[in-house]
Amino acid sequence: MKIPGVSFSLKRAIGVTRAKQQFSRATGIPTTKAGLERKIGQAVISAIFGKKK
């Protein structure tokens, strides 16, 4: 049984989350599945139709 409003994340406590955020910001490569799909999709659309302003 959980206490409402209280949660604990081992990854966040160890620092994995912060390391992933720093890597992502420094390289411009998203570390989430949705972010990668969005970035790849945008690249494909840009390659097909050219860049729009």
mmCIF entry with sequence, helices, sheets and N, C-alpha, C, O atoms, coordinates in Angstrom:
data_MODEL
# 
_entry.id   MODEL 
# 
_entity.id                         1 
_entity.type                       polymer 
_entity.pdbx_number_of_molecules   1 
# 
_entity_poly.entity_id                      1 
_entity_poly.type                           'polypeptide(L)' 
_entity_poly.nstd_linkage                   no 
_entity_poly.nstd_monomer                   no 
_entity_poly.pdbx_seq_one_letter_code       MKIPGVSFSLKRAIGVTRAKQQFSRATGIPTTKAGLERKIGQAVISAIFGKKK 
_entity_poly.pdbx_seq_one_letter_code_can   MKIPGVSFSLKRAIGVTRAKQQFSRATGIPTTKAGLERKIGQAVISAIFGKKK 
_entity_poly.pdbx_strand_id                 A 
# 
loop_
_entity_poly_seq.entity_id 
_entity_poly_seq.num 
_entity_poly_seq.mon_id 
_entity_poly_seq.hetero 
1 1  MET n 
1 2  LYS n 
1 3  ILE n 
1 4  PRO n 
1 5  GLY n 
1 6  VAL n 
1 7  SER n 
1 8  PHE n 
1 9  SER n 
1 10 LEU n 
1 11 LYS n 
1 12 ARG n 
1 13 ALA n 
1 14 ILE n 
1 15 GLY n 
1 16 VAL n 
1 17 THR n 
1 18 ARG n 
1 19 ALA n 
1 20 LYS n 
1 21 GLN n 
1 22 GLN n 
1 23 PHE n 
1 24 SER n 
1 25 ARG n 
1 26 ALA n 
1 27 THR n 
1 28 GLY n 
1 29 ILE n 
1 30 PRO n 
1 31 THR n 
1 32 THR n 
1 33 LYS n 
1 34 ALA n 
1 35 GLY n 
1 36 LEU n 
1 37 GLU n 
1 38 ARG n 
1 39 LYS n 
1 40 ILE n 
1 41 GLY n 
1 42 GLN n 
1 43 ALA n 
1 44 VAL n 
1 45 ILE n 
1 46 SER n 
1 47 ALA n 
1 48 ILE n 
1 49 PHE n 
1 50 GLY n 
1 51 LYS n 
1 52 LYS n 
1 53 LYS n 
# 
_struct_asym.id          A 
_struct_asym.entity_id   1 
# 
loop_
_struct_conf.conf_type_id 
_struct_conf.id 
_struct_conf.pdbx_PDB_helix_id 
_struct_conf.beg_label_comp_id 
_struct_conf.beg_label_asym_id 
_struct_conf.beg_label_seq_id 
_struct_conf.pdbx_beg_PDB_ins_code 
_struct_conf.end_label_comp_id 
_struct_conf.end_label_asym_id 
_struct_conf.end_label_seq_id 
_struct_conf.pdbx_end_PDB_ins_code 
_struct_conf.beg_auth_comp_id 
_struct_conf.beg_auth_asym_id 
_struct_conf.beg_auth_seq_id 
_struct_conf.end_auth_comp_id 
_struct_conf.end_auth_asym_id 
_struct_conf.end_auth_seq_id 
_struct_conf.pdbx_PDB_helix_class 
_struct_conf.details 
_struct_conf.pdbx_PDB_helix_length 
HELX_P HELX_P1 AA1 LEU A 10 ? ILE A 14 ? LEU A 10 ILE A 14 1 ? 5  
HELX_P HELX_P2 AA2 VAL A 16 ? THR A 27 ? VAL A 16 THR A 27 1 ? 12 
HELX_P HELX_P3 AA3 LYS A 33 ? PHE A 49 ? LYS A 33 PHE A 49 1 ? 17 
# 
_struct_conf_type.id          HELX_P 
_struct_conf_type.criteria    ? 
_struct_conf_type.reference   ? 
# 
loop_
_atom_site.group_PDB 
_atom_site.id 
_atom_site.type_symbol 
_atom_site.label_atom_id 
_atom_site.label_alt_id 
_atom_site.label_comp_id 
_atom_site.label_asym_id 
_atom_site.label_entity_id 
_atom_site.label_seq_id 
_atom_site.pdbx_PDB_ins_code 
_atom_site.Cartn_x 
_atom_site.Cartn_y 
_atom_site.Cartn_z 
_atom_site.occupancy 
_atom_site.B_iso_or_equiv 
_atom_site.pdbx_formal_charge 
_atom_site.auth_seq_id 
_atom_site.auth_comp_id 
_atom_site.auth_asym_id 
_atom_site.auth_atom_id 
_atom_site.pdbx_PDB_model_num 
ATOM 1   N N  . MET A 1 1  ? 0.842  -1.179 0.000   1.00 0.00 ? 1  MET A N  1 
ATOM 2   C CA . MET A 1 1  ? 0.000  0.000  0.000   1.00 0.00 ? 1  MET A CA 1 
ATOM 3   C C  . MET A 1 1  ? 0.887  1.241  0.000   1.00 0.00 ? 1  MET A C  1 
ATOM 4   O O  . MET A 1 1  ? 1.822  1.348  0.794   1.00 0.00 ? 1  MET A O  1 
ATOM 5   N N  . LYS A 1 2  ? 0.587  2.169  -0.890  1.00 0.00 ? 2  LYS A N  1 
ATOM 6   C CA . LYS A 1 2  ? 1.382  3.385  -1.033  1.00 0.00 ? 2  LYS A CA 1 
ATOM 7   C C  . LYS A 1 2  ? 0.753  4.538  -0.277  1.00 0.00 ? 2  LYS A C  1 
ATOM 8   O O  . LYS A 1 2  ? -0.455 4.570  -0.043  1.00 0.00 ? 2  LYS A O  1 
ATOM 9   N N  . ILE A 1 3  ? 1.593  5.475  0.095   1.00 0.00 ? 3  ILE A N  1 
ATOM 10  C CA . ILE A 1 3  ? 1.121  6.709  0.703   1.00 0.00 ? 3  ILE A CA 1 
ATOM 11  C C  . ILE A 1 3  ? 0.882  7.709  -0.429  1.00 0.00 ? 3  ILE A C  1 
ATOM 12  O O  . ILE A 1 3  ? 1.797  7.974  -1.209  1.00 0.00 ? 3  ILE A O  1 
ATOM 13  N N  . PRO A 1 4  ? -0.304 8.261  -0.533  1.00 0.00 ? 4  PRO A N  1 
ATOM 14  C CA . PRO A 1 4  ? -0.594 9.213  -1.612  1.00 0.00 ? 4  PRO A CA 1 
ATOM 15  C C  . PRO A 1 4  ? 0.332  10.439 -1.552  1.00 0.00 ? 4  PRO A C  1 
ATOM 16  O O  . PRO A 1 4  ? 0.550  11.017 -0.487  1.00 0.00 ? 4  PRO A O  1 
ATOM 17  N N  . GLY A 1 5  ? 0.859  10.811 -2.696  1.00 0.00 ? 5  GLY A N  1 
ATOM 18  C CA . GLY A 1 5  ? 1.700  11.993 -2.783  1.00 0.00 ? 5  GLY A CA 1 
ATOM 19  C C  . GLY A 1 5  ? 3.162  11.770 -2.456  1.00 0.00 ? 5  GLY A C  1 
ATOM 20  O O  . GLY A 1 5  ? 3.954  12.710 -2.516  1.00 0.00 ? 5  GLY A O  1 
ATOM 21  N N  . VAL A 1 6  ? 3.547  10.531 -2.106  1.00 0.00 ? 6  VAL A N  1 
ATOM 22  C CA . VAL A 1 6  ? 4.934  10.242 -1.776  1.00 0.00 ? 6  VAL A CA 1 
ATOM 23  C C  . VAL A 1 6  ? 5.446  9.189  -2.749  1.00 0.00 ? 6  VAL A C  1 
ATOM 24  O O  . VAL A 1 6  ? 4.848  8.123  -2.901  1.00 0.00 ? 6  VAL A O  1 
ATOM 25  N N  . SER A 1 7  ? 6.545  9.496  -3.398  1.00 0.00 ? 7  SER A N  1 
ATOM 26  C CA . SER A 1 7  ? 7.116  8.527  -4.333  1.00 0.00 ? 7  SER A CA 1 
ATOM 27  C C  . SER A 1 7  ? 8.635  8.561  -4.224  1.00 0.00 ? 7  SER A C  1 
ATOM 28  O O  . SER A 1 7  ? 9.213  9.529  -3.729  1.00 0.00 ? 7  SER A O  1 
ATOM 29  N N  . PHE A 1 8  ? 9.271  7.495  -4.690  1.00 0.00 ? 8  PHE A N  1 
ATOM 30  C CA . PHE A 1 8  ? 10.716 7.400  -4.655  1.00 0.00 ? 8  PHE A CA 1 
ATOM 31  C C  . PHE A 1 8  ? 11.192 6.797  -5.963  1.00 0.00 ? 8  PHE A C  1 
ATOM 32  O O  . PHE A 1 8  ? 10.635 5.809  -6.444  1.00 0.00 ? 8  PHE A O  1 
ATOM 33  N N  . SER A 1 9  ? 12.223 7.396  -6.534  1.00 0.00 ? 9  SER A N  1 
ATOM 34  C CA . SER A 1 9  ? 12.799 6.896  -7.774  1.00 0.00 ? 9  SER A CA 1 
ATOM 35  C C  . SER A 1 9  ? 14.276 6.600  -7.552  1.00 0.00 ? 9  SER A C  1 
ATOM 36  O O  . SER A 1 9  ? 15.055 7.498  -7.232  1.00 0.00 ? 9  SER A O  1 
ATOM 37  N N  . LEU A 1 10 ? 14.653 5.344  -7.722  1.00 0.00 ? 10 LEU A N  1 
ATOM 38  C CA . LEU A 1 10 ? 16.044 4.951  -7.548  1.00 0.00 ? 10 LEU A CA 1 
ATOM 39  C C  . LEU A 1 10 ? 16.934 5.611  -8.601  1.00 0.00 ? 10 LEU A C  1 
ATOM 40  O O  . LEU A 1 10 ? 18.030 6.072  -8.283  1.00 0.00 ? 10 LEU A O  1 
ATOM 41  N N  . LYS A 1 11 ? 16.476 5.661  -9.840  1.00 0.00 ? 11 LYS A N  1 
ATOM 42  C CA . LYS A 1 11 ? 17.264 6.292  -10.907 1.00 0.00 ? 11 LYS A CA 1 
ATOM 43  C C  . LYS A 1 11 ? 17.534 7.761  -10.599 1.00 0.00 ? 11 LYS A C  1 
ATOM 44  O O  . LYS A 1 11 ? 18.634 8.267  -10.818 1.00 0.00 ? 11 LYS A O  1 
ATOM 45  N N  . ARG A 1 12 ? 16.511 8.429  -10.090 1.00 0.00 ? 12 ARG A N  1 
ATOM 46  C CA . ARG A 1 12 ? 16.677 9.842  -9.768  1.00 0.00 ? 12 ARG A CA 1 
ATOM 47  C C  . ARG A 1 12 ? 17.625 10.023 -8.583  1.00 0.00 ? 12 ARG A C  1 
ATOM 48  O O  . ARG A 1 12 ? 18.427 10.956 -8.561  1.00 0.00 ? 12 ARG A O  1 
ATOM 49  N N  . ALA A 1 13 ? 17.532 9.129  -7.599  1.00 0.00 ? 13 ALA A N  1 
ATOM 50  C CA . ALA A 1 13 ? 18.397 9.210  -6.422  1.00 0.00 ? 13 ALA A CA 1 
ATOM 51  C C  . ALA A 1 13 ? 19.861 8.952  -6.782  1.00 0.00 ? 13 ALA A C  1 
ATOM 52  O O  . ALA A 1 13 ? 20.758 9.583  -6.223  1.00 0.00 ? 13 ALA A O  1 
ATOM 53  N N  . ILE A 1 14 ? 20.103 8.028  -7.711  1.00 0.00 ? 14 ILE A N  1 
ATOM 54  C CA . ILE A 1 14 ? 21.471 7.692  -8.127  1.00 0.00 ? 14 ILE A CA 1 
ATOM 55  C C  . ILE A 1 14 ? 22.059 8.784  -9.031  1.00 0.00 ? 14 ILE A C  1 
ATOM 56  O O  . ILE A 1 14 ? 23.269 9.009  -9.027  1.00 0.00 ? 14 ILE A O  1 
ATOM 57  N N  . GLY A 1 15 ? 21.209 9.454  -9.796  1.00 0.00 ? 15 GLY A N  1 
ATOM 58  C CA . GLY A 1 15 ? 21.671 10.516 -10.682 1.00 0.00 ? 15 GLY A CA 1 
ATOM 59  C C  . GLY A 1 15 ? 21.584 10.156 -12.152 1.00 0.00 ? 15 GLY A C  1 
ATOM 60  O O  . GLY A 1 15 ? 22.102 10.887 -12.997 1.00 0.00 ? 15 GLY A O  1 
ATOM 61  N N  . VAL A 1 16 ? 20.945 9.052  -12.469 1.00 0.00 ? 16 VAL A N  1 
ATOM 62  C CA . VAL A 1 16 ? 20.825 8.630  -13.866 1.00 0.00 ? 16 VAL A CA 1 
ATOM 63  C C  . VAL A 1 16 ? 20.001 9.643  -14.656 1.00 0.00 ? 16 VAL A C  1 
ATOM 64  O O  . VAL A 1 16 ? 20.340 9.980  -15.790 1.00 0.00 ? 16 VAL A O  1 
ATOM 65  N N  . THR A 1 17 ? 18.924 10.121 -14.053 1.00 0.00 ? 17 THR A N  1 
ATOM 66  C CA . THR A 1 17 ? 18.043 11.064 -14.737 1.00 0.00 ? 17 THR A CA 1 
ATOM 67  C C  . THR A 1 17 ? 18.794 12.346 -15.110 1.00 0.00 ? 17 THR A C  1 
ATOM 68  O O  . THR A 1 17 ? 18.660 12.853 -16.224 1.00 0.00 ? 17 THR A O  1 
ATOM 69  N N  . ARG A 1 18 ? 19.578 12.859 -14.170 1.00 0.00 ? 18 ARG A N  1 
ATOM 70  C CA . ARG A 1 18 ? 20.320 14.096 -14.433 1.00 0.00 ? 18 ARG A CA 1 
ATOM 71  C C  . ARG A 1 18 ? 21.387 13.877 -15.505 1.00 0.00 ? 18 ARG A C  1 
ATOM 72  O O  . ARG A 1 18 ? 21.597 14.744 -16.354 1.00 0.00 ? 18 ARG A O  1 
ATOM 73  N N  . ALA A 1 19 ? 22.053 12.741 -15.474 1.00 0.00 ? 19 ALA A N  1 
ATOM 74  C CA . ALA A 1 19 ? 23.079 12.443 -16.477 1.00 0.00 ? 19 ALA A CA 1 
ATOM 75  C C  . ALA A 1 19 ? 22.462 12.371 -17.871 1.00 0.00 ? 19 ALA A C  1 
ATOM 76  O O  . ALA A 1 19 ? 23.038 12.875 -18.835 1.00 0.00 ? 19 ALA A O  1 
ATOM 77  N N  . LYS A 1 20 ? 21.296 11.747 -17.977 1.00 0.00 ? 20 LYS A N  1 
ATOM 78  C CA . LYS A 1 20 ? 20.616 11.660 -19.272 1.00 0.00 ? 20 LYS A CA 1 
ATOM 79  C C  . LYS A 1 20 ? 20.205 13.037 -19.772 1.00 0.00 ? 20 LYS A C  1 
ATOM 80  O O  . LYS A 1 20 ? 20.324 13.329 -20.962 1.00 0.00 ? 20 LYS A O  1 
ATOM 81  N N  . GLN A 1 21 ? 19.716 13.891 -18.858 1.00 0.00 ? 21 GLN A N  1 
ATOM 82  C CA . GLN A 1 21 ? 19.327 15.243 -19.237 1.00 0.00 ? 21 GLN A CA 1 
ATOM 83  C C  . GLN A 1 21 ? 20.527 16.042 -19.731 1.00 0.00 ? 21 GLN A C  1 
ATOM 84  O O  . GLN A 1 21 ? 20.440 16.737 -20.743 1.00 0.00 ? 21 GLN A O  1 
ATOM 85  N N  . GLN A 1 22 ? 21.637 15.946 -19.025 1.00 0.00 ? 22 GLN A N  1 
ATOM 86  C CA . GLN A 1 22 ? 22.840 16.677 -19.427 1.00 0.00 ? 22 GLN A CA 1 
ATOM 87  C C  . GLN A 1 22 ? 23.359 16.187 -20.775 1.00 0.00 ? 22 GLN A C  1 
ATOM 88  O O  . GLN A 1 22 ? 23.751 16.994 -21.618 1.00 0.00 ? 22 GLN A O  1 
ATOM 89  N N  . PHE A 1 23 ? 23.364 14.871 -20.983 1.00 0.00 ? 23 PHE A N  1 
ATOM 90  C CA . PHE A 1 23 ? 23.791 14.302 -22.263 1.00 0.00 ? 23 PHE A CA 1 
ATOM 91  C C  . PHE A 1 23 ? 22.906 14.806 -23.394 1.00 0.00 ? 23 PHE A C  1 
ATOM 92  O O  . PHE A 1 23 ? 23.397 15.202 -24.451 1.00 0.00 ? 23 PHE A O  1 
ATOM 93  N N  . SER A 1 24 ? 21.609 14.786 -23.164 1.00 0.00 ? 24 SER A N  1 
ATOM 94  C CA . SER A 1 24 ? 20.655 15.200 -24.180 1.00 0.00 ? 24 SER A CA 1 
ATOM 95  C C  . SER A 1 24 ? 20.828 16.671 -24.544 1.00 0.00 ? 24 SER A C  1 
ATOM 96  O O  . SER A 1 24 ? 20.791 17.036 -25.719 1.00 0.00 ? 24 SER A O  1 
ATOM 97  N N  . ARG A 1 25 ? 21.016 17.504 -23.537 1.00 0.00 ? 25 ARG A N  1 
ATOM 98  C CA . ARG A 1 25 ? 21.192 18.939 -23.800 1.00 0.00 ? 25 ARG A CA 1 
ATOM 99  C C  . ARG A 1 25 ? 22.506 19.226 -24.508 1.00 0.00 ? 25 ARG A C  1 
ATOM 100 O O  . ARG A 1 25 ? 22.566 20.097 -25.377 1.00 0.00 ? 25 ARG A O  1 
ATOM 101 N N  . ALA A 1 26 ? 23.543 18.513 -24.150 1.00 0.00 ? 26 ALA A N  1 
ATOM 102 C CA . ALA A 1 26 ? 24.862 18.761 -24.742 1.00 0.00 ? 26 ALA A CA 1 
ATOM 103 C C  . ALA A 1 26 ? 24.950 18.295 -26.189 1.00 0.00 ? 26 ALA A C  1 
ATOM 104 O O  . ALA A 1 26 ? 25.572 18.960 -27.017 1.00 0.00 ? 26 ALA A O  1 
ATOM 105 N N  . THR A 1 27 ? 24.332 17.160 -26.499 1.00 0.00 ? 27 THR A N  1 
ATOM 106 C CA . THR A 1 27 ? 24.453 16.586 -27.835 1.00 0.00 ? 27 THR A CA 1 
ATOM 107 C C  . THR A 1 27 ? 23.290 16.913 -28.756 1.00 0.00 ? 27 THR A C  1 
ATOM 108 O O  . THR A 1 27 ? 23.429 16.868 -29.979 1.00 0.00 ? 27 THR A O  1 
ATOM 109 N N  . GLY A 1 28 ? 22.146 17.243 -28.173 1.00 0.00 ? 28 GLY A N  1 
ATOM 110 C CA . GLY A 1 28 ? 20.959 17.489 -28.990 1.00 0.00 ? 28 GLY A CA 1 
ATOM 111 C C  . GLY A 1 28 ? 20.252 16.219 -29.392 1.00 0.00 ? 28 GLY A C  1 
ATOM 112 O O  . GLY A 1 28 ? 19.336 16.248 -30.213 1.00 0.00 ? 28 GLY A O  1 
ATOM 113 N N  . ILE A 1 29 ? 20.671 15.092 -28.816 1.00 0.00 ? 29 ILE A N  1 
ATOM 114 C CA . ILE A 1 29 ? 20.054 13.800 -29.116 1.00 0.00 ? 29 ILE A CA 1 
ATOM 115 C C  . ILE A 1 29 ? 19.107 13.436 -27.970 1.00 0.00 ? 29 ILE A C  1 
ATOM 116 O O  . ILE A 1 29 ? 19.562 13.276 -26.838 1.00 0.00 ? 29 ILE A O  1 
ATOM 117 N N  . PRO A 1 30 ? 17.816 13.301 -28.231 1.00 0.00 ? 30 PRO A N  1 
ATOM 118 C CA . PRO A 1 30 ? 16.891 12.940 -27.169 1.00 0.00 ? 30 PRO A CA 1 
ATOM 119 C C  . PRO A 1 30 ? 17.145 11.524 -26.662 1.00 0.00 ? 30 PRO A C  1 
ATOM 120 O O  . PRO A 1 30 ? 17.557 10.655 -27.430 1.00 0.00 ? 30 PRO A O  1 
ATOM 121 N N  . THR A 1 31 ? 16.901 11.289 -25.376 1.00 0.00 ? 31 THR A N  1 
ATOM 122 C CA . THR A 1 31 ? 17.147 9.975  -24.796 1.00 0.00 ? 31 THR A CA 1 
ATOM 123 C C  . THR A 1 31 ? 15.869 9.177  -24.578 1.00 0.00 ? 31 THR A C  1 
ATOM 124 O O  . THR A 1 31 ? 15.928 8.038  -24.115 1.00 0.00 ? 31 THR A O  1 
ATOM 125 N N  . THR A 1 32 ? 14.715 9.753  -24.903 1.00 0.00 ? 32 THR A N  1 
ATOM 126 C CA . THR A 1 32 ? 13.460 9.025  -24.749 1.00 0.00 ? 32 THR A CA 1 
ATOM 127 C C  . THR A 1 32 ? 13.030 8.456  -26.093 1.00 0.00 ? 32 THR A C  1 
ATOM 128 O O  . THR A 1 32 ? 13.426 8.964  -27.141 1.00 0.00 ? 32 THR A O  1 
ATOM 129 N N  . LYS A 1 33 ? 12.233 7.419  -26.063 1.00 0.00 ? 33 LYS A N  1 
ATOM 130 C CA . LYS A 1 33 ? 11.749 6.796  -27.293 1.00 0.00 ? 33 LYS A CA 1 
ATOM 131 C C  . LYS A 1 33 ? 10.921 7.782  -28.109 1.00 0.00 ? 33 LYS A C  1 
ATOM 132 O O  . LYS A 1 33 ? 11.089 7.889  -29.324 1.00 0.00 ? 33 LYS A O  1 
ATOM 133 N N  . ALA A 1 34 ? 10.027 8.500  -27.436 1.00 0.00 ? 34 ALA A N  1 
ATOM 134 C CA . ALA A 1 34 ? 9.175  9.466  -28.129 1.00 0.00 ? 34 ALA A CA 1 
ATOM 135 C C  . ALA A 1 34 ? 10.012 10.598 -28.729 1.00 0.00 ? 34 ALA A C  1 
ATOM 136 O O  . ALA A 1 34 ? 9.743  11.050 -29.842 1.00 0.00 ? 34 ALA A O  1 
ATOM 137 N N  . GLY A 1 35 ? 11.025 11.053 -27.991 1.00 0.00 ? 35 GLY A N  1 
ATOM 138 C CA . GLY A 1 35 ? 11.881 12.120 -28.496 1.00 0.00 ? 35 GLY A CA 1 
ATOM 139 C C  . GLY A 1 35 ? 12.667 11.706 -29.724 1.00 0.00 ? 35 GLY A C  1 
ATOM 140 O O  . GLY A 1 35 ? 12.797 12.473 -30.679 1.00 0.00 ? 35 GLY A O  1 
ATOM 141 N N  . LEU A 1 36 ? 13.193 10.487 -29.696 1.00 0.00 ? 36 LEU A N  1 
ATOM 142 C CA . LEU A 1 36 ? 13.926 9.975  -30.858 1.00 0.00 ? 36 LEU A CA 1 
ATOM 143 C C  . LEU A 1 36 ? 13.010 9.843  -32.069 1.00 0.00 ? 36 LEU A C  1 
ATOM 144 O O  . LEU A 1 36 ? 13.388 10.214 -33.180 1.00 0.00 ? 36 LEU A O  1 
ATOM 145 N N  . GLU A 1 37 ? 11.803 9.315  -31.857 1.00 0.00 ? 37 GLU A N  1 
ATOM 146 C CA . GLU A 1 37 ? 10.848 9.163  -32.962 1.00 0.00 ? 37 GLU A CA 1 
ATOM 147 C C  . GLU A 1 37 ? 10.490 10.521 -33.550 1.00 0.00 ? 37 GLU A C  1 
ATOM 148 O O  . GLU A 1 37 ? 10.396 10.664 -34.770 1.00 0.00 ? 37 GLU A O  1 
ATOM 149 N N  . ARG A 1 38 ? 10.292 11.510 -32.700 1.00 0.00 ? 38 ARG A N  1 
ATOM 150 C CA . ARG A 1 38 ? 9.939  12.853 -33.163 1.00 0.00 ? 38 ARG A CA 1 
ATOM 151 C C  . ARG A 1 38 ? 11.082 13.464 -33.969 1.00 0.00 ? 38 ARG A C  1 
ATOM 152 O O  . ARG A 1 38 ? 10.852 14.073 -35.014 1.00 0.00 ? 38 ARG A O  1 
ATOM 153 N N  . LYS A 1 39 ? 12.309 13.301 -33.486 1.00 0.00 ? 39 LYS A N  1 
ATOM 154 C CA . LYS A 1 39 ? 13.471 13.870 -34.172 1.00 0.00 ? 39 LYS A CA 1 
ATOM 155 C C  . LYS A 1 39 ? 13.709 13.183 -35.518 1.00 0.00 ? 39 LYS A C  1 
ATOM 156 O O  . LYS A 1 39 ? 13.990 13.850 -36.513 1.00 0.00 ? 39 LYS A O  1 
ATOM 157 N N  . ILE A 1 40 ? 13.598 11.862 -35.550 1.00 0.00 ? 40 ILE A N  1 
ATOM 158 C CA . ILE A 1 40 ? 13.783 11.118 -36.798 1.00 0.00 ? 40 ILE A CA 1 
ATOM 159 C C  . ILE A 1 40 ? 12.681 11.465 -37.795 1.00 0.00 ? 40 ILE A C  1 
ATOM 160 O O  . ILE A 1 40 ? 12.944 11.654 -38.982 1.00 0.00 ? 40 ILE A O  1 
ATOM 161 N N  . GLY A 1 41 ? 11.445 11.546 -37.302 1.00 0.00 ? 41 GLY A N  1 
ATOM 162 C CA . GLY A 1 41 ? 10.318 11.909 -38.172 1.00 0.00 ? 41 GLY A CA 1 
ATOM 163 C C  . GLY A 1 41 ? 10.496 13.282 -38.782 1.00 0.00 ? 41 GLY A C  1 
ATOM 164 O O  . GLY A 1 41 ? 10.216 13.486 -39.963 1.00 0.00 ? 41 GLY A O  1 
ATOM 165 N N  . GLN A 1 42 ? 10.962 14.224 -37.977 1.00 0.00 ? 42 GLN A N  1 
ATOM 166 C CA . GLN A 1 42 ? 11.194 15.581 -38.467 1.00 0.00 ? 42 GLN A CA 1 
ATOM 167 C C  . GLN A 1 42 ? 12.281 15.579 -39.538 1.00 0.00 ? 42 GLN A C  1 
ATOM 168 O O  . GLN A 1 42 ? 12.169 16.289 -40.538 1.00 0.00 ? 42 GLN A O  1 
ATOM 169 N N  . ALA A 1 43 ? 13.334 14.785 -39.334 1.00 0.00 ? 43 ALA A N  1 
ATOM 170 C CA . ALA A 1 43 ? 14.425 14.712 -40.312 1.00 0.00 ? 43 ALA A CA 1 
ATOM 171 C C  . ALA A 1 43 ? 13.939 14.118 -41.637 1.00 0.00 ? 43 ALA A C  1 
ATOM 172 O O  . ALA A 1 43 ? 14.323 14.581 -42.711 1.00 0.00 ? 43 ALA A O  1 
ATOM 173 N N  . VAL A 1 44 ? 13.102 13.101 -41.550 1.00 0.00 ? 44 VAL A N  1 
ATOM 174 C CA . VAL A 1 44 ? 12.578 12.467 -42.763 1.00 0.00 ? 44 VAL A CA 1 
ATOM 175 C C  . VAL A 1 44 ? 11.683 13.442 -43.520 1.00 0.00 ? 44 VAL A C  1 
ATOM 176 O O  . VAL A 1 44 ? 11.805 13.571 -44.738 1.00 0.00 ? 44 VAL A O  1 
ATOM 177 N N  . ILE A 1 45 ? 10.805 14.114 -42.828 1.00 0.00 ? 45 ILE A N  1 
ATOM 178 C CA . ILE A 1 45 ? 9.920  15.094 -43.465 1.00 0.00 ? 45 ILE A CA 1 
ATOM 179 C C  . ILE A 1 45 ? 10.724 16.215 -44.100 1.00 0.00 ? 45 ILE A C  1 
ATOM 180 O O  . ILE A 1 45 ? 10.416 16.647 -45.211 1.00 0.00 ? 45 ILE A O  1 
ATOM 181 N N  . SER A 1 46 ? 11.753 16.691 -43.405 1.00 0.00 ? 46 SER A N  1 
ATOM 182 C CA . SER A 1 46 ? 12.604 17.751 -43.944 1.00 0.00 ? 46 SER A CA 1 
ATOM 183 C C  . SER A 1 46 ? 13.333 17.282 -45.200 1.00 0.00 ? 46 SER A C  1 
ATOM 184 O O  . SER A 1 46 ? 13.490 18.037 -46.160 1.00 0.00 ? 46 SER A O  1 
ATOM 185 N N  . ALA A 1 47 ? 13.777 16.022 -45.178 1.00 0.00 ? 47 ALA A N  1 
ATOM 186 C CA . ALA A 1 47 ? 14.483 15.490 -46.355 1.00 0.00 ? 47 ALA A CA 1 
ATOM 187 C C  . ALA A 1 47 ? 13.566 15.359 -47.558 1.00 0.00 ? 47 ALA A C  1 
ATOM 188 O O  . ALA A 1 47 ? 13.991 15.576 -48.693 1.00 0.00 ? 47 ALA A O  1 
ATOM 189 N N  . ILE A 1 48 ? 12.329 15.011 -47.321 1.00 0.00 ? 48 ILE A N  1 
ATOM 190 C CA . ILE A 1 48 ? 11.384 14.817 -48.419 1.00 0.00 ? 48 ILE A CA 1 
ATOM 191 C C  . ILE A 1 48 ? 10.881 16.148 -48.975 1.00 0.00 ? 48 ILE A C  1 
ATOM 192 O O  . ILE A 1 48 ? 10.891 16.363 -50.187 1.00 0.00 ? 48 ILE A O  1 
ATOM 193 N N  . PHE A 1 49 ? 10.445 17.030 -48.095 1.00 0.00 ? 49 PHE A N  1 
ATOM 194 C CA . PHE A 1 49 ? 9.793  18.257 -48.526 1.00 0.00 ? 49 PHE A CA 1 
ATOM 195 C C  . PHE A 1 49 ? 10.683 19.490 -48.471 1.00 0.00 ? 49 PHE A C  1 
ATOM 196 O O  . PHE A 1 49 ? 10.279 20.558 -48.932 1.00 0.00 ? 49 PHE A O  1 
ATOM 197 N N  . GLY A 1 50 ? 11.845 19.373 -47.936 1.00 0.00 ? 50 GLY A N  1 
ATOM 198 C CA . GLY A 1 50 ? 12.730 20.528 -47.770 1.00 0.00 ? 50 GLY A CA 1 
ATOM 199 C C  . GLY A 1 50 ? 12.344 21.321 -46.546 1.00 0.00 ? 50 GLY A C  1 
ATOM 200 O O  . GLY A 1 50 ? 11.268 21.124 -45.980 1.00 0.00 ? 50 GLY A O  1 
ATOM 201 N N  . LYS A 1 51 ? 13.212 22.210 -46.140 1.00 0.00 ? 51 LYS A N  1 
ATOM 202 C CA . LYS A 1 51 ? 12.956 22.980 -44.918 1.00 0.00 ? 51 LYS A CA 1 
ATOM 203 C C  . LYS A 1 51 ? 11.978 24.108 -45.218 1.00 0.00 ? 51 LYS A C  1 
ATOM 204 O O  . LYS A 1 51 ? 12.057 24.770 -46.253 1.00 0.00 ? 51 LYS A O  1 
ATOM 205 N N  . LYS A 1 52 ? 11.057 24.306 -44.284 1.00 0.00 ? 52 LYS A N  1 
ATOM 206 C CA . LYS A 1 52 ? 10.086 25.385 -44.403 1.00 0.00 ? 52 LYS A CA 1 
ATOM 207 C C  . LYS A 1 52 ? 10.379 26.427 -43.344 1.00 0.00 ? 52 LYS A C  1 
ATOM 208 O O  . LYS A 1 52 ? 10.901 26.117 -42.273 1.00 0.00 ? 52 LYS A O  1 
ATOM 209 N N  . LYS A 1 53 ? 10.043 27.646 -43.652 1.00 0.00 ? 53 LYS A N  1 
ATOM 210 C CA . LYS A 1 53 ? 10.217 28.741 -42.673 1.00 0.00 ? 53 LYS A CA 1 
ATOM 211 C C  . LYS A 1 53 ? 8.879  29.319 -42.331 1.00 0.00 ? 53 LYS A C  1 
ATOM 212 O O  . LYS A 1 53 ? 8.796  30.249 -41.528 1.00 0.00 ? 53 LYS A O  1 
# 
